[in-house]
Amino acid sequence: MADATSAVAPRSGFITALAWSFIILSGLATVVSLLQTIMITLMFPMEEMRAAMREAQKSQPLPAFFAVLFENFHLLFAAAFASSVVTLVASIGLLKRQNWARLVFIVLMAFGVVWNLAGLGMPFLMSDFLPDIPAHAQPEFQNFRLVWYVITGFTILTCLVFAGVFAWVVKRLMSDDIKREFHAVQEGGIT
């Protein structure tokens, strides 16, 4: 039989900090997304919005991607609420060193990597909808392209940073020392 002290694995500060950070962030996101979902459901009648969208499509058609997003506007808010709740529950489980929560968190972070990498294309997709600025426009409007390039650069940098951080979290959660910590809790080795 193994010595009791050798079975006890220390609680890592990384897991505690990660769990508390996401408990706070996802808790706030859950409240905000719940309120947004209620507001969208009560204040924006979907059938009237769809009718307005069909009418607007006649004069200037939107690309299919945006049409689908607009058509399912309420589902986006419901999905944001659901993902916030799942993240909150997984974060609490992570704090309690539950292995299922570690696995769910790995999936959430991996999805975050994919989401942010996909987001790299968004500024380029949106730039197709920017109108050309006429040469005779006021000087304030002449700088719009420069501002758009700055926004694009910032968006790309942000997406890459978040994808990198989420990938690093996945790597840490899959490391042997973190796995041992979670398995030790299941075996009763951490108090």
Protein Blocks (a to p, Z undefined) as FASTA:
>chain_A
ZZfklmpccddfklmmmmmmmmmmmmmmmmmmmmmmmmmmmmmcfklmmmmmmmmmmmmc
cdfklmmmmmmmmmmmmmmmmmmmmmmmmmmmmmnopaklmmmmmmmmmmmmmmmmmmmm
mmmmmmmmpccddfkbcfklmmmmmmmmmmmmmmmmmmmmmmmmmmmmmmmmmpmklmmm
mmmmmnopaZZ
